[in-house]
């Protein structure tokens, strides 16, 4: 009888260990990957810097045209960067939720075929 208890304990340990590894460790790794990827994209798009210098004139041209062009170009750059970040974030969330659903889907398929 003790062999069944031992096997049950080992099975439950491995089963719970898998879910801890899949959900906790995997989520941390995916989060680090996504945030580093978004930081690299932010360096390319310069969203923060553009937002910081939003009301400054373009190329330090302190005329009316410099202020208007600076506002227009930076507005376009912020809109473009915002759309890119939004698309990347939604795509990353979609893949994350799909990745989270894989074990649940597999367990569902196993149970439904029994």
C-alpha positions in Angstrom: 0.0 0.0 0.0 2.9 2.4 0.7 4.1 2.1 -2.9 0.8 3.6 -4.1 1.1 6.5 -1.6 4.7 7.1 -2.8 3.7 7.0 -6.5 0.8 9.3 -5.8 3.0 11.7 -4.0 5.6 11.7 -6.8 2.9 12.1 -9.4 1.3 15.0 -7.7 4.8 16.6 -7.0 5.7 16.4 -10.7 2.3 17.5 -11.8 2.3 20.6 -9.6 6.0 21.2 -10.5 5.1 21.3 -14.1 2.4 23.9 -13.6 4.7 26.0 -11.3 7.4 25.9 -14.0 4.9 26.6 -16.9 3.0 29.4 -15.3 5.3 31.1 -12.8 8.8 30.6 -14.3 7.5 30.8 -17.8 5.5 34.0 -17.1 8.6 35.7 -15.6 10.7 34.7 -18.6 8.1 35.9 -21.1 7.6 39.1 -19.2 11.4 39.8 -19.2 11.5 39.1 -22.9 8.6 41.3 -23.8 9.7 44.2 -21.6 13.3 44.1 -23.1 11.8 43.9 -26.6 9.6 46.9 -25.9 12.5 48.8 -24.5 14.5 48.2 -27.7 11.5 49.4 -29.7 11.3 52.5 -27.6 14.9 53.3 -28.3 14.2 53.0 -32.0 10.9 55.0 -31.9 12.1 57.5 -29.2 8.6 57.9 -27.8 9.7 59.2 -24.3 12.2 61.7 -25.8 9.6 62.9 -28.3 7.0 63.3 -25.5 9.6 65.2 -23.3 10.4 67.7 -26.1 6.9 67.9 -27.5 6.4 71.7 -27.1 9.9 72.6 -28.1 10.6 74.0 -31.6 12.0 71.7 -34.3 15.8 71.9 -34.7 15.8 74.8 -32.2 14.2 77.1 -34.8 12.5 79.5 -32.5 10.3 81.0 -35.2 6.6 80.4 -35.5 7.2 77.9 -38.3 9.7 76.0 -36.1 7.1 75.7 -33.3 4.3 74.6 -35.7 6.4 72.1 -37.6 7.8 70.7 -34.3 4.3 70.3 -33.0 3.1 68.6 -36.2 6.1 66.3 -36.7 6.2 65.3 -33.0 2.5 64.7 -32.9 2.8 62.4 -35.9 5.7 60.6 -34.4 3.8 60.1 -31.1 0.7 58.8 -32.8 2.8 56.4 -34.9 4.8 55.3 -31.9 1.6 54.9 -29.8 0.0 52.8 -32.5 3.1 50.6 -32.9 3.3 50.1 -29.1 -0.4 49.3 -28.9 -0.2 46.7 -31.7 2.9 45.1 -30.1 1.3 45.0 -26.7 -1.9 43.5 -28.0 0.1 40.9 -30.0 2.2 40.0 -27.0 -0.9 39.7 -24.8 -2.5 37.4 -27.3 0.5 35.1 -27.5 0.8 35.1 -23.7 -2.8 34.1 -23.2 -2.6 31.5 -25.9 0.5 30.1 -24.2 -1.3 30.1 -20.9 -4.2 28.1 -22.4 -2.1 25.3 -23.9 -2.0 23.1 -20.7 -5.7 23.7 -20.0 -6.5 22.8 -23.6 -4.4 19.6 -23.5 -6.0 18.5 -20.2 -9.5 19.3 -21.6 -8.8 17.2 -24.7 -7.5 14.3 -22.5 -10.5 14.4 -20.2 -13.0 14.7 -23.1 -11.6 11.6 -24.8 -11.8 9.4 -21.7 
